[in-house]
Each structure stands twice: as structure tokens, then as C-alpha cells.
Amino acid sequence: MRAETTTGAAPRGGRLRFGIWDWLDRPPGLPIGALYEQRLRLLEAADRAGFYCYHLAEHHGTPLSAAPSANLFFAAASQRTRRLRLGALVYLLPMYHPLRLVEEIAMLDHLTGGRLEVGVGRGASPYELAMFGISPEAAPELFREALDILVQGLATGDLTYEGRHFRLADTRADLRPRQQPYPPLWYPTTNADSIPWIAREGFNTIYGFGFLSPTLEDTRAQLDRYARLHAEAATRPGRLNGHVAAPLYGFTRQVYVAETDAQARREARAAFADFFANFNYLWALHGNDRYSSRVDFDQLVERGLILLGSPASVRAQLTHAVAAAGGNYFAGTFAFGSLSEQQILRSLDLFAREVMLAF
């Protein structure tokens, strides 16, 4: 297959694009194989409905993620979808040898027909980093070294690098990605201090993570800041994501749509409780109550951090959120906790037909 140059998906200030962000957390009692098949059917439906990209988080040693290897899941998803782009959000770079990741990304970019997106991060959970013998203090430097090697290897195939943690001499990565010089890069964050670097390098970004997201006012301030700084640096050579002319930047929310507001609230409440048990699993295991005070379901709904209700209600909630926060991208989490496959697919269908098309 021929190489493709990535030019970006939508101009800044252009039409809103819609993606899906997923933890792939494990519902109580559902066999793992059945969970994978459920998600693959979700991706098939999202592909038909015209969603832009499916983003999958990476977690280890926790029921928050049944897919500790996004690449394995994407290999399966590549054969079940045709248009939907696929991307880790994120690869936890301190946990990888970058040469191996260069080769796997190149392979996946061809398996997907040039539909791969590459999100990178350093890891936020000290417990997951510890499983790999990594301290939180070492993670930032590991991340930067691995990112340098990853970009160099994807862009040129040549890897010569001398760092504290990685050393490569005259190494050649024979596989090259289909998208040239490499697939679009993403760096999501909840840290406002990261915005200048993300914007100036041209990363696609999502600011905030569902129920942990900042206020809409803060999101607006940071997304506006991103757009301004990106525009100022747009002609600077050597940017990491400079081959993407118009990066995507926006926010994410958990979403559940049903026929009525009451039905949506009732069904989502029970599912969210199971999701939060998965989310909080490692923290609770280590006696850390960091998130326990931030998960009052009704308050999260009232604050707009979970979008739920009838199609008309969710359309109004999302219209308000987009107008308040700005950006050109929204990623919804449609599968979480103990929602059944029927509930997930119905919610996605109602959203696609009666919410998404309104934008």
C-alpha cells in the first residue's frame, strides 16, 4: 500500500467532529471474550454512524481496562471497521521499549489502511508505574527519551540515540508507517501547564477526562489558549505534529441516551457505580481515597460531567457544553460499567441519529 501524508481532519473553528473514548472496563460477571466482542460490535456501529476515531486508554493490573495492549485490540478492530480511525489515548511510553513500539505502530498503520492515530503519555497512576518498576519521578524523563526515539524511528526508520535510559546505535526499523512521516500525534491532559507545549508542537488534544474534567469555563480558557498558541507556532519548523495542518482539540464526557430522561438516569446510575468501582480499584486497594469525594452521581450530572437523558435532553446538554467550552472535537464514552450491549448500542444509535447530526 502506498504511503500517505497526513494533512489534518478539520480546520480550527470548523465543524465539530465526534469520537469515542473508552477505558474498556470490565462489567461484573461478563466473560472477557464476550466483552471484546461487545466492543467490536460497538466499533462496527460507530464505523457505520460516521464517528471519526475510537480512542482506547491504557491501564494495567485493574478491571478499569480489559485491554492492557491497545495494539492487540486494534489489530482485531482493523478487520471489523473500514472508516473509523483507531488510536491509543495513550501509549504509556515509560512502559515500552520504543523500538518495539515503532515496529508495532508501523505494522498497525498498514493493517488499518492508514487509519491509526498515536496518543502518547507518561502515566498518571503510581501503582501501575510501580508494576513496571518505574517511579513517578523517573517517568517524565523516560517519556521524553521514548518520544524522541519513537518520532525519529517512525519518520526515518533509523534509530541512533544516546540517553540515560535508552541507547540505540545504528539500529534500523525496517517497517515504515503508511502515513508519512508518521500517524497523527495526540497528547491529552488535565494539566493547564501542559497546554503551551502541546499547542506549539501541534498535538491533537483532549483537555480533561470525563467526570474528572475541569469546569467548562476553565476548559474554554485552555482550549482558546491552545488555539492561540498553535496559530502563533504554525510556521515554526520541526514541530512534532507539524505535518497535521489542523489538529483536533476538545473535551470528553460519559454519555448515555435513552428514550426518556428518567430511564436514562436510572440505568446510567447503576452502570456508573460499577464503572467507578473499576476506576477506583487500585486506589482503594492501596487505601487511597483520592477520588471518593468526587463521585456523587447526581452532582456530576448537574454539573454536566455526565451527559444523559432523552435525545432532546442530551442534544441540549451537548449544545451548551460545546458553546461554553469551544474546540472542534468531542469524544463521548458510551460504554461504561455494567451497561448491557443492547443499552450501549441503543444509546450510540440515538446519539448518532438525533444528537450528532444536529451539529
N, C-alpha and C positions, 0 to 999 in steps of 0.2 A: 504494500500500500504506500501511496506517495506521502511525503512529509507535508504537513500543514502548518502555516503560520497563524498564530492566534492573534486576532485583532480586537477582541473585546466584544461584549454582547449588547450593550446598550449605552447610549451617551449619558453623561451626567445630567440629571434633570429630565431624562427621557422616561418612557413608560415603565411602570413598576413590573419587575419580574418576580416570579414566585418559585421558591424552592421548598425542600423538605429537609428538616434537621432531625436526626434520630440518635438516641442512645442505644437502641435495640435492647432495652431492659427486659428482664425475664418475668413474665406473669407467673403467679403461683400455680404449680401443677401442670403447666403446659410443657410437653416434651420439647427438647431443644430443636430436634429436626422439624417438628411442626411449627415452631416459632420461625425458623428460617424460611419455610415455605410460605407462611403467612406474610412475612415481609416481602418476599419476592413477588407475591401477588399484589401487594401494595405498590411496589415499584412498577409492575405492569400497568396498573390502573393509572398511576401518576404519569407514566410514559404516554398513555392514550390521551390523558387530560391536558397535556401541554405544559406540565411543570418543567422548569429549567434544569434543576440539579437536585440530586439526593446527596446530602451530606451526612456522614457517619462519624460519630465520636469514637475515640479510642480509650478504653479503660481495661484494667486488669485486676483479677482476683476479686471480682464483685458481680453480683447479679444485675448491676447497672448496665452491664454490657455482656451480651452473649456472643459478641464478635470482637475478641481482642485483636484479631487480624482483619483489618478492613480490606486488605488486598484479596484475601481468600473469598470474602463475601462479594467483592466487586467482580471477581472472575466469574462467579455464578450469575450475578446481576447483568453482566455484559451480554450474556446469552439470552436473557429474558426481556431486554429492552432494546430500543432502536434509536430514540432521540434523547432520552433523559441522560444528562451528564451525571457523572459519579465522582464523588470526591471525599477523601478523609477530611474531617474537621475536628481533630487534626491528627497527622502523624506526630507522635511524641518523639521528637528527634533524639533526645538523650538516650532513648532505649534502643536505637538502631545503630548498626554499622552502616554508615552512609553509602558504601559501595554496594552493599546488598540492596539497599533501598533504591538506588539509581537503577539497578537492573530490573527490579520488580516494577517500578513506575514505568519504565520504557516498555516492558512487556505488556502491562495493563493498558497503556495508551493504545497499543495496537489491537488488543483484544476488544476494546471498547470502540474501535474505529475512530479514535481521536476525540473521545468524549470524557477524558479524565481531567479532573481538577485536583490540585495538590495543596492541601492545607497543612501548615506547619505550626508547631508549638513546643513548649518546653516541659509541660506537665504541671498541673496545679495541686495534685494530691500527693502529699509527702509519703503516704502509706504505699501508694503504687510505685513511686520512685524508689522507695526502700526495697521493694521486691526485686528490683534490678541492681541493688547495691549502689544507688545514686543518692547523694544528699541534695536537698533543695539548694544548698549553696553552690554546688558544682553544676547544677542543671543549666543555668544561663550560659556558661562558657561552653559546655558540651553542645548546647543548642546552636550557638553561633558557628562553632567549628563544623558541626554536621551540616548546617545550612550552606556554608561556603563550599563544602565538598559536593553536596547534592546539586547545587546550581552549576558548579564547574563540570561535574560529570555528565549531567543531562545536556548541557549546552555544547560540550566539546567531545565527550567520550574519554577525555584524558584526565587522569587524576594524579596530580603531584601536589602534596600538601605536607606541611610540617607544623604540627600544633602540639599542644600539651597532651591532648587525649587521642588524636588520630595522626598517623603518619603513613603517607602513601607515596611511593616512589615509582615513577614511570609505569603507572598502572593504567590499563586500557579497559573501558567499559564498551564491549563490542555492540551491545544493543543500544539503539538510539530511539527516543520517543517519536511518535508520528507527528505530534505538534512541535513545531520548531520555533524558538530554540528549546522550549520545554512547555509543558502544560501550564495554564494559569495558576498563579500562586494565591493562597489565602492565608490571612493571619487574623483570627477572631480575638476579641479581647473584652475584658470588663475594666481594664485599667486605662484611664484617660491619659496617663503619661506615655502610653504606647502609641497614641494616635499620630504624633508627628513623624515617627519612624515609619509606621505603616503607610501613611499618606505619601510621604516623599519617595518611598520605594515603590509605590503604586500597587500594593497588595489589595486584592479584594478583601472585604472585611465584614464581619457581623459584630456589632457592639452590644454586648450583653448576652445572657443565656437564659431565656425563658423566665422562670419565676425568680431568678437571681438578677434580673435586669435592673438597671438604674431607672430613674424616673424618665418620662417622656421628654421633660424639659432638658435634662442632662443629655439624653440621647440626641436630641436636636442640636444641642450645643456642640457635641463631639462630632456628629456627622457633618454639620456645617463646617466645623474646623477641618475635618478630613478633606472635604471638597475644596476648601480654600488652599490648603497646603499642597494638595495634589496638583491643583492648577498651577501653583507657583513653581512646582518642580517638574512640570510636564515635559520640559525640553532638556532637562538635565540628563546627560548621557550616563549609561552604566547603572540605571535603576534596576533593581532585581526583577520587577514585574513590568519593565518598560515596554515589553512587546504587546501588552494589553492596553490598548489606547483608552478604553473607557471602563475602568473597573467597577464592580458592583459593591455597594456599601449599604448596609441596612441593619435590621434587627430581627429577632425571632420571638415567637410565643408558642406555648402549647395551645392547640385548637381542638375544640370538639363541637360539631354541629349535629343537631337532631331536629326532629320535626317541631318540637316546642321548647321554650326556654326551660320549663320545669323538668322535662325529660332529660335535656342536656345536662342540667345542673346535677340531677340525681345520679346519672350514670357516670359523669365525669368525676364527681366527688369520690365515689368508691374507687375508681381507677387511679385517681391521683394519690390516694392514700397508699396504694400498693407501689406506685411509682416512687413516692418519697421514701418508703422503706428500702427500696433498692438504691436510691440515690444516697441515702444516709448510712448504708450498710457498713462501709469501712470506718466511717467516723464514729458510729455507735459502737462498733467492735473495739475501738480504741478509747472508749469513754469520752469522746469529744462531742459536745452538744452544739457545735458551731452553727448549725443550720436550724436547730429545732424551733427557735423563736421566730422563724421567718416563713412558716408554712401553714398559716391559718388560711384554709381553702377559700372561705368567703371573702377575706380581705384581699387575697390575690386576685380573685375575680373582680372585686370592686375597683381595685387599682389598675385593672386592665392587663395584668401579667399573665392571665389565662383568658383566652377568648372562647366563649361558649354561648350556646343558645340556638335559637332558630336561625335559618339562613339570613333573615332580615336583621336579627339582632347582631349576629356576627359581622354582617356587612357594615352595619353602623359602627360597631366597635373598631373594626379594622380601618374604616374610613377616618375615624377620629385619630387613631394611633398613627396612621401614615401622615395625615396632615400635621400632627403635632411633632412627630419625630423626624420627618423628612427621609432622605435616602432614596435609593432606586431598587431596593431588594427587600423582600420579606420571606423568611423561612419559617414555615409552620411545622410544629411537631404534632402529627396526627395520631401516632401510635404511642401509647404510654401506659404503664401499669397493667391493669387487668382488663382493658378494653378488648372485646372479642373481635375476631376478624370481621364479622358482619358489621359491628359497630364502627370499626375503623374505616372499612370500605364505604359504608353509607356516609360517614362524616366527610370523607375525602370527596365523594361524588357530589354531595350537596355543596361543599365549599367550591369545587371546581365549576359547577354549573351556575350557582346562584350568588356566589361571592366573588370569586376570582374574575369572572367575565365582566363584572361591573367596573373593573379597573382597566 
